[in-house]
Amino acid sequence: MFLIGLAMSTDAFAAAIGKGIAMRKPTVKQALKIGILFGVVEAITPMLGWLLGKAAAQIISEYDHWVALVLLSLLGLHMIKEGLSSDDDQDSEVDPTQQPFIKLFLTSIATSIDAMAVGVGMAFLDVNILLVAVIIGCSTFAAVTVGVIIGRYAGHVIGRYAEVVGGVVLIGVGVGIAAEHVGLLQ
């Protein structure tokens, strides 16, 4: 179960690095808030998948990677557009409370769709889904918090185009999820 938790948190970790880069100078408090959001969403989705059960297993596993690709690509493209805009506000620090909550929420959902499919699979095994959900949520919380902080330091190196790089990272995560599910990455 611990390995499943780690595996489910990798997409969110990569997205968090991109988010930390885009935020430029996130504080530990901000990283913790984002980590909590991602951790809670990532803990809820396997329970939802578990509730969907066998009937929905094929539907979820058929489309989860495409939904993640579209959501992450749209968010990434928006970040690239914002990063390339000539707005003078680009050099100011960004607080997640100033960021549209919906962007963070959609990113957390996009990176947790695969956990829903895992939850569906768990419905056919003799496992405690609440324990699995807690492990996945805690792993994701830790990974995202660390990812945002890593992005903070990478953002200092990248400078003005940090949000562009963050957008490219989000698109890359989406492409990676889709490529893995269609068998291009094994």
Buried (B, 14 or more C-beta within 10 A) or exposed (E): BEEBBBBBBBBBBBBBBBBBBBBBBBBEEBBBBBBBBBBBBBBBBBBBBBEBEEEBBEEBBEEBBBBBBEBBBBBBBBBBEBBBEEEEEBEEEBBBEEBEEEBBEBBBBBBBBBBBBBBBBBBEEEBEBEEBBBBBBBBBBBBBBBBBBBBBEBBEEBEEBBBBBBBBBBBBBBBBBBBBBEEEEE
